Amino acid sequence: MSEDKGLHVKYIVTKVDTGEIVNNCFVLRPDKDPAALAALKAYAYMTTNPELAADIFCWIASIEKEVTHE
């Protein structure tokens, strides 16, 4: 059976501070999915928040370092 199911609910996302369920969001696993890693890079380039961009680029670097050491 193929793992390609299209868009479907796979995760339940909750707010850390309230436990409230967050609807209409999309979970990316850049450590497992090259398309997610590319999307994360695009987001880091496009955000207007420089601190967030820097944090994302550091995260990307750590993911890419792990991938090259597997």
Sequence and secondary structure as in RCSB ss.txt:
>XXXX:A:sequence
MSEDKGLHVKYIVTKVDTGEIVNNCFVLRPDKDPAALAALKAYAYMTTNPELAADIFCWIASIEKEVTHE
>XXXX:A:secstr
  S   S     EE TTT  EE S     TTT HHHHHHHHHHHHH S HHHHHHHHHHHHHHHHHHHT 
